[in-house]
Amino acid sequence: MKLPGSRLLYAFALLASAALHAEERGSFPGIEKLMTPQEFQATGLHKLTPAEREALDRFLVRYTAEDSQVLFNNDEEVKKAVDEQVITSIILPPFSGWSGDTVFRLQNGQVWQQRQGGNYPYRGSNPEVRISKNFMGFYRMELTENGKAVAVKRLK
């Protein structure tokens, strides 16, 4: 059975994922900072009052913590849409982690760069990665070996 509005739910699930990762860094930056100015305008969110945006931000944090994983686990359309957005490859050596603006050269020929601060020293032996894109166009690279992730942007 296809759920009405499941594409919208998928979009909120991806946005909520971004909210969760922001929350893991210590604070949720708010919907406005998660989007480009063009996306913020195109969605009409700029028309909301500050109180309405704050209410939306609270919803996203709650949704992330309570509902998004349930949606991902139970909605086949959401799972399919997420799978279509995933790139898998292996980081070419030398690779010892990331530290701010690290460039990642992948076996598939793509080149990615860390787009947010953060450090992670890698001591593993299998730098296989999954790169996924959310509906806002932001990418996240995750080491499949241990689940550590970093926000990235594609250079090539």
Buried (B, 14 or more C-beta within 10 A) or exposed (E): EEBEEBEEBBBBBBBBBBBBBBBEEEEBEBBBEBBEEEBBEEBEBEEBEEEEBEEBBEBBBEBBEEBBBEBBEEBEEBBEBBEEEEBEBBBBEEBEBBEEEBEBBBEEEBEBBBBBEBEBEBEEEEBBBBBBBBBBEBBBBBBEEEEBBBBBEBEE
